[in-house]
Amino acid sequence: MPTAITARHRAMSERLWARFSDSRTVTVRKLSNLTNPGSAPPVANILVRGATLAGAATIDLDSTALRGTLAWGAKFTITGVSGTYTTTAATLAATNILNDVPITPVLAGNAADNAPVTITQEYGAFTFRALRTRLEDEDDEAVMKDWQKYHLLVHADGVVPAINDLLYDGSDTDYIVRVRPVAPAGSASRFIVYTGRSPASG
């Protein structure tokens, strides 16, 4: 995540968008890639790890053989606790545990140890204001002819586009295959991303 995405840099992005864009917005979808043997996506058989008190802003989850990452923006419910909870950052499973999963809102009630957790949405979808421009890197062998180039303006929540995220531009959908922050004074004000097919995305 870039350091200190400030109000000044967001304002800079807004000015660029207002001056040069065609009012384009795109959606970046961050995908969970959790796996658990015998469980098809969205992964089932996840439990609360350790009793967690009402008002907590993080929670530990576990399962028998949990692998992968729970995405930023994924949603889940907890048996015995009212409400639906949304993750506010990605969490990588370690030794079958998702430690300190940050959530919003805070827990509405006490979550019992081993309370079942149901993932209701395994991805996060975030809208960015965007500029779509021509490819200017034809001399770069890594850039494919069918790639698209976008300038994404910083998201208010500090969400950062990443390789293998999906980008939705109207009816066009493709993987992000390259990300480059544009960072005056060391703080990102926008990101240049390329979308297309790569050996990793098929």
N, C-alpha and C positions, 0 to 999 in steps of 0.2 A: 504494500500500500504506500502511495507517495507520502512524503512528509508534509505536514501542515498545508492541506488544501484550505486556503484562507478565503475570506469574503472578497478580498481584493482580486484573487485569481479567478474566483467565480464570476465577479463583475467583468473582468477582462474577457472571459469566455462569452458572457452574455452580449457584450458589445460586438465581438467578432460575429456571433450568430446573427445579431440584428442587422449588421451591415452586409454580410455576404451570403447568408443562407436563403433557401427557398422555403423557409418555415418547415424544413424536414425534421421529423423525429423518428428515431429508431428504437427498437426494444432489444436489449441485451439479456439473454436468458442464461443464468448460471445453473449448470446441471449438477445434481448429486451423482456420485458414482459409487455409492455404497453397495456392498455385496454381503450376503449372508447365505451360506449353503442351504438349499431347499426353499429359498424365498425369492420370488420374482419381484422386480421393481413395482411399486415402491417397497422397499425392504420391510419385512414384518419381523415379529418376534424380538422387538427392541423393548427394553425395560429401563425404568428409572434405577440408577445405581446409587443407593443410599437415600434415606429419607431427606427430603428437601422442604424447607419451611416456606410458607406463604410470604410473598414479597421478594423472593430470590430473583435475581436478574440473570443467573446462570444455572445450569443443571447438568449433571453427569448422567450419561446413558450407556447401556452396554447390551451385549448379546453374546451368543456362544462363539461366533467366529466372524466378527464384524470387521470389514475392511473398507478402505476408501474414504471419501470425504462427503460430509453433509454440507450442502451448498448454503451460501448466504441467501436468505429469502425463502428457504424451505419452511413448510408449515406442518405442525403436528398437534395432536391432542393427547392428553394424559388421562387415563381412566381414574375417576375419582376427583378430578380437578376441572372446574368449569373453564371454558374458553379455548381458543385456538392460539397457538404460540408460533411466532415467526423468528427464525434465526437472524441475527444481525452481523454475522461474520461466518465464514466457512470454518469447519472443524474437521480435522483429520483424525480418523480412528487410530488408536495405538493400543496394542494388546487387547483388542476386542472392546475397547472403551472409547467413547466420545467424551473427553474431559472438558468441563467448563464451557458447555455450549451456551453462547450468549443469546438471550431471547428478549422479545418484546411482545406483549406487556410483561411485567413481572408476574410471578405466579399468583393466581387468585386464591389459592388454598394450599394446604400442605399436600405434597406429593409423597406417597408411601414408597418405601423401598420395594423394588420389583413391580411397581405399578406398570401395566402395559402402556406402551406408547404407540400411537398410530400416526404414521406420516401421511398427511392428506395432500401434500403438494411437495414433490421432491426437487423443485427448482425455485429459483428466484427470478423474477422478471422486472427489469428496471428500464425506464424510458430516459433516453439521452437526446438532447438537441444535437443535431449533426449537420455537417457539410459533407457532400460527396464530391470528390475531385478526381481528375485524371491521374492515372499512374504516371509517375515521372522517373521510375527506377528501372527502365527497360534494360539497362546495362547490368543490373543485378540478377545473376542467374537464379537466385532463390525466388524471384517474383515471377509468378505464372501469368500467362497472357489473360486468363479468365478471372484473375483476382479483381476485387473492387477495393477502392481506397476511400476511407472515411476519416473525417476529423470529428471526434466525439468530445463534447464539452463536459466539464466535470459535473458529476452527479451530486446533488445536494447532500446526500448521505455519505459521500466519500467512496461510493462504489467504483471499483476499478475494473475496466474490461481486461480479460485475460485470454490467452490462447485456449482454444477448444470451447469457449463460450459460443452460443449461437446468436447471430445477429439477424433480426427481422426488420426488413425495410419494405413495408407494404407486402406485396406477394412474394418478394424475394427473401429467401432464408438461406444462410450459409454459415459455416464455421469461421470464427476469427482465427487466422493462422499467423498473424504477426501483430505485435503491439509496441508502439513507441511513444513514451510520454514526451510532451513538449513542455519544458520545465524551466522557464525563466526564474532566476534567483533560487533555483533548487526546489521549487514547488510546482507541481503539475498544474497547468491551466487548461490543458486539453490533451487528448491522446489521438495519435494517428494509428488507425488499425487497418489491416488488410483482411478481406474475407475471401474465401474460396475453398477449393478442395486441395488437400495436401496428403502426402502418404500417411500421415497420422489419422486424418479424418475420413479417408476413403474417397 
